[in-house]
Amino acid sequence: MIVKLRRRNPRYPDLTPGQPYVIIGIEGDDFRILNDAGRPNLYPPGLFMVLDAREPGDWVMEYGDDGERYTYPPPLNHPGFFEDFFDDRPKAVRTFWRVVNQRLATASKVA
C-alpha cells in the first residue's frame, strides 16, 4: 500500500503533505509507516489518501476482539517485535531494516 498525507496536521509534524509513504504494516487499523525522521510510527488512516491499495500477498492478517485489523510481513508479525525494535535490540533492528528495505525497493518499482 502506498498513501500520501492529505494536508499538514500540527499533531503530526513528522509527515509531509503530498509525500508518498509506503505502509509497512497495519496495527489496530492504524498504518505503520516510516515518517520523515525514518521512524516506523503508527498513524490514523484518515490522515491519508490511498494511492495504491494493494497489500503484499505474504502479509499475515489477524483481527482483534473488536474487529480491528493487524497485518505485517511474517518476520515482523510477532508480539513484542516493535517493542524490541524501539528498545534497539540488534536482531529486531536488523530484521526490520532488511524487511523494510525489501518492501521499499518493491514499492518504488510500482510507484
Buried (B, 14 or more C-beta within 10 A) or exposed (E): BBBBBEEEEEEBEEBBEEEBBBBBBBBEBBBBBBBEEEEBBBBEEEBBEEBBEEEBEEBBEEEEEEEEEBBBBEBBBEEEBBEBBBEEBEEBBEBBEEBBEEBEEEBEEEE
